Amino acid sequence: METPVIDVRHLSRHFRQKSGGFFRGTTLKAVDDVSFTILPGETFGIVGESGCGKSTVARSIMCLEPPTSGEIFFEGTRIDTLREYRRRGLRPRFQMVFQDSGATLNPRKRIEDILREPMLYHRIGDPHGLDTRIDELLMSVGLGPQARSRYPHEFSGGQRQRLCIARALSINPDLIVLDEPVSALDVSVQAQILNLLQNLQTERHLTYLFISHGLGAVRYISHRIAVMYRGRFVETGPCQTIFDHPAHPYTQALIDAAPSVKERKPRRKLMLSGEIGDAVPTGACPLVHRCPLSDSACLHYKPCLNPVSGEPAHLSACMRNLGAIND
């Protein structure tokens, strides 16, 4: 069996929130018992509305946020408990592209210096041949060698995102974590970046963790997806299966709310009420106060992920379509 590039087991990340007084406070469960694997050459998408915890998952995988509990394995090596000096040797093999490309590129440095710096630090390639390597990176992301002498502010948003991708590629990673890489771009530019990512994946056999609140982008690039709500996965499975046959009410509501030029199969549309931050009783389904299909049983049980209609690859956490509960 192929070793997963990323293997996340029961990951949780909790934050303590002060609410007045020295001993008072509440615990925010940004990520709550999340597990998944990503195989080599695969794109795993995480989709959900803002505040659901998907970026916290990305930061935990990159070891920027220490997990409260759980385990994170990269190509068979557990990385969440490694000391930073031991983790440093693995750093070139997993890289991240952030949403705000303007904030992640040093405005005082030329592009050639931005691309050269990580290669020098990690001792990638011959120092005397880095100029050729920089030209190759710029060409691979659709920018010419003439871009090397310019500064980040001289580029458009889409071009800056290409530069961020080139910087991530500069040290030959196996995994790239893409945190909302196209959400700040125009639709036409989004398509260009997504096509670029797909081409690079094919050429270099890259593995992606793709995070977005845009259903269209996730559907276009992902092989498997996870739908996230209030720190938990409520549905996971092959991308096409979930979009064609959504099993969880939250997934159905997301798909129904997204604009589409294609005619969907006739079924009752679901609309959520309230906000993601509305209080939920302990042990209840996270969606209980917003779901139009909820009943009294949803107040007393928190469903776990289980196969939908006997499909082992398609999992959902809803009592209505699973009949499975987690005491």
C-alpha positions in Angstrom: 0.0 0.0 0.0 1.3 3.5 -0.9 2.5 5.6 2.0 0.5 8.8 2.4 2.3 12.0 2.0 0.2 13.4 4.9 -1.5 11.3 7.5 -3.5 13.4 10.1 -4.9 11.5 13.0 -7.5 12.9 15.4 -6.1 16.5 15.1 -7.5 19.0 17.5 -6.5 22.7 18.1 -8.2 24.5 20.9 -7.7 28.2 22.0 -8.5 29.6 25.4 -10.6 32.8 25.3 -10.8 35.2 28.2 -14.2 36.5 29.0 -13.6 38.7 32.1 -12.0 37.7 35.4 -8.8 35.8 36.0 -10.3 32.4 36.2 -13.1 32.8 33.6 -12.9 31.9 30.0 -14.1 29.7 27.3 -12.4 27.2 25.0 -12.7 27.7 21.2 -12.4 24.4 19.4 -11.0 25.7 16.1 -10.2 22.1 15.0 -12.0 19.2 16.7 -10.9 15.6 16.0 -10.1 15.8 12.3 -8.5 12.8 10.5 -7.5 12.4 6.8 -4.7 11.2 4.5 -3.4 12.5 1.2 -1.7 10.1 -1.3 1.2 11.1 -3.6 0.1 13.1 -6.6 -3.4 13.7 -5.1 -5.2 17.0 -4.4 -7.3 16.9 -1.2 -9.6 19.9 -0.9 -11.1 21.3 2.3 -14.1 23.6 1.9 -16.2 25.5 4.3 -17.3 29.0 5.3 -15.0 31.5 7.0 -14.2 30.6 10.6 -14.8 26.8 10.3 -11.1 26.0 11.1 -9.7 25.0 7.7 -6.8 27.4 7.8 -5.9 26.2 11.3 -5.6 22.7 9.9 -3.2 24.0 7.2 -1.1 25.9 9.8 -1.0 22.8 12.1 0.3 20.7 9.2 3.0 23.3 8.5 3.8 23.2 12.3 3.0 26.9 12.6 0.2 26.0 15.1 1.0 23.3 17.7 -1.9 20.8 17.9 -3.7 20.5 21.2 -4.0 16.7 20.6 -3.6 14.3 17.7 -0.8 13.2 15.4 0.6 14.5 12.1 2.8 12.3 9.9 4.6 13.4 6.8 5.7 10.5 4.6 5.7 8.2 7.6 7.5 10.5 10.0 5.6 12.2 12.8 6.4 15.9 12.6 4.2 17.5 15.2 6.4 16.4 18.1 9.8 17.0 16.5 12.0 19.8 17.8 12.4 22.5 15.2 16.1 21.7 14.6 15.2 18.1 13.7 12.2 19.3 11.6 14.4 21.7 9.6 15.7 18.9 7.4 12.1 18.1 6.3 11.0 21.7 5.8 12.0 21.9 2.1 9.7 18.9 1.4 6.4 20.6 2.5 5.7 24.2 1.5 2.8 26.6 1.8 1.2 29.3 -0.5 -0.8 31.8 1.4 -3.9 33.8 0.4 -2.3 37.3 0.6 0.5 37.1 -1.9 1.4 40.8 -1.3 2.0 40.2 2.4 4.2 37.2 1.9 6.7 38.7 -0.6 9.3 41.1 0.9 8.6 44.5 -0.8 12.3 45.6 -0.4 13.7 42.7 -2.3 13.9 41.9 -6.0 12.2 38.8 -7.3 15.6 37.1 -8.0 16.6 37.6 -4.4 13.3 36.3 -3.1 13.7 33.1 -5.1 17.4 32.7 -4.4 17.1 33.0 -0.6 15.3 29.7 0.2 17.6 27.8 -2.2 20.7 29.2 -0.5 19.3 28.5 3.0 18.4 24.9 2.3 21.5 24.4 0.1 19.4 23.4 -3.0 21.5 23.1 -6.2 24.8 24.6 -7.1 25.2 28.2 -5.8 26.8 29.2 -9.1 23.9 27.8 -11.2 21.1 29.5 -9.3 20.6 32.2 -11.9 19.6 29.5 -14.4 17.4 27.9 -11.9 15.6 31.2 -11.2 14.9 31.7 -14.9 13.5 28.1 -15.1 11.2 28.7 -12.1 9.9 32.0 -13.6 9.2 30.3 -16.9 7.5 27.4 -15.2 4.9 29.7 -13.7 4.3 31.7 -16.8 6.6 34.6 -16.2 9.7 35.4 -18.2 13.3 36.0 -16.9 12.7 39.7 -17.2 10.7 39.5 -14.0 13.7 38.7 -11.9 14.9 42.3 -11.6 11.5 43.7 -10.6 9.9 44.2 -7.1 6.7 42.6 -5.9 4.6 45.8 -6.1 5.2 45.9 -9.9 3.1 42.8 -10.4 -0.6 42.2 -10.4 -2.3 40.0 -7.8 -2.3 37.0 -10.1 1.3 37.5 -11.1 2.3 37.8 -7.4 0.5 34.5 -6.7 2.5 32.9 -9.5 5.7 34.2 -7.8 4.6 32.7 -4.5 4.1 29.3 -6.3 7.6 29.7 -7.9 9.1 30.3 -4.4 7.4 27.2 -3.0 8.7 25.2 -6.0 12.2 26.5 -5.7 13.2 23.9 -3.1 11.6 20.9 -4.8 8.8 20.1 -2.3 6.6 16.9 -2.3 3.6 18.7 -0.7 2.3 22.2 -1.2 -0.4 23.5 1.2 -2.5 26.0 -0.7 -4.5 28.2 1.7 -7.1 30.2 -0.3 -4.7 30.8 -3.1 -7.2 32.2 -5.6 -10.0 33.7 -3.4 -8.6 37.3 -3.8 -8.3 37.1 -7.6 -10.6 37.8 -10.5 -12.5 34.8 -11.9 -10.5 34.7 -15.1 -7.2 34.9 -13.1 -8.4 32.2 -10.8 -8.8 29.8 -13.8 -5.3 30.6 -14.9 -3.8 29.9 -11.5 -5.8 26.6 -11.1 -4.7 25.5 -14.6 -1.1 26.3 -13.7 -1.4 24.3 -10.5 -2.8 21.3 -12.4 0.0 21.4 -15.0 2.7 21.7 -12.3 1.2 18.7 -10.5 1.3 16.6 -13.6 4.8 17.6 -14.5 6.3 17.3 -11.0 4.0 14.7 -9.4 3.1 17.2 -6.6 0.7 16.6 -3.8 -1.7 19.4 -2.8 -3.8 20.3 0.2 -6.2 22.8 -1.3 -8.2 25.0 1.1 -11.0 27.3 -0.1 -14.5 28.6 0.6 -15.1 28.6 -3.1 -16.9 25.5 -4.3 -16.1 26.0 -7.9 -12.3 26.1 -7.3 -12.4 23.1 -5.0 -14.4 21.1 -7.5 -12.2 22.0 -10.4 -8.9 20.9 -8.8 -9.6 18.3 -6.1 -9.7 14.5 -6.3 -11.2 14.2 -2.9 -12.7 16.8 -0.6 -13.8 17.3 3.0 -16.6 19.7 4.0 -15.8 21.4 7.3 -18.1 23.0 9.8 -17.2 24.3 13.3 -13.9 22.5 13.4 -15.2 19.1 12.3 -15.5 17.3 9.0 -19.1 16.7 8.2 -18.7 15.0 4.9 -15.7 13.5 3.0 -15.3 11.6 -0.2 -14.5 11.7 -4.0 -15.1 15.2 -5.3 -17.6 14.2 -8.0 -19.6 11.9 -5.7 -20.1 14.7 -3.1 -21.2 17.3 -5.7 -23.5 14.9 -7.4 -24.9 13.2 -4.3 -24.4 15.4 -1.2 -25.4 13.5 1.9 -25.0 16.0 4.7 -27.5 18.9 5.0 -24.6 21.4 5.3 -23.1 20.2 2.1 -26.4 20.4 0.3 -26.9 23.9 1.6 -23.5 25.0 0.3 -24.1 23.6 -3.1 -27.6 25.0 -3.3 -26.3 28.5 -2.4 -23.5 28.5 -5.0 -24.3 30.1 -8.4 -24.3 27.6 -11.3 -24.9 27.9 -15.0 -25.7 24.2 -15.2 -29.2 22.9 -14.5 -29.1 20.8 -11.3 -31.2 17.8 -10.6 -34.6 18.7 -9.1 -34.7 18.4 -5.3 -35.6 20.4 -2.4 -33.2 23.2 -1.8 -31.9 23.6 1.8 -31.3 27.0 3.4 -29.5 27.4 6.7 -30.6 29.9 9.4 -28.5 31.7 12.0 -24.8 32.1 12.0 -21.8 29.8 12.3 -21.0 31.2 15.8 -24.4 30.4 17.3 -24.0 28.5 20.6 -24.6 24.7 20.4 -25.3 22.5 23.4 -22.5 20.1 24.4 -22.9 16.8 22.7 -25.3 18.0 20.1 -24.9 18.0 16.3 -22.8 21.2 15.4 -25.5 22.1 12.8 -28.5 21.6 15.0 -29.6 25.2 15.3 -29.2 26.0 11.6 -30.4 22.8 9.9 -34.0 22.8 8.6 -34.0 19.0 8.9 -33.0 18.8 12.6 -35.2 17.2 15.3 -35.0 16.6 19.0 -32.6 13.7 18.6 -30.0 16.0 17.1 -29.8 17.9 20.4 -28.5 14.8 22.2 -26.1 13.1 19.8 -23.1 14.2 17.8 -22.9 12.1 14.7 -19.5 10.7 13.6 -18.4 10.1 10.0 -19.8 6.8 8.6 -20.2 5.4 5.1 -23.2 6.6 3.0 -25.3 3.9 1.4 -22.5 1.4 1.8 -19.9 3.4 0.0 -16.7 3.2 2.0 -15.1 6.2 0.4 -18.1 8.5 0.9 -18.6 9.5 4.6 -21.1 11.7 6.2 -21.9 12.8 9.8 -25.7 13.1 9.8 -28.1 11.0 11.7 -30.8 11.3 9.0 -28.8 9.6 6.3 -26.6 7.4 8.4 -28.5 6.3 11.4 -25.1 6.3 13.2 -24.5 8.2 16.4 -21.5 8.8 18.6 -22.3 8.6 22.3 
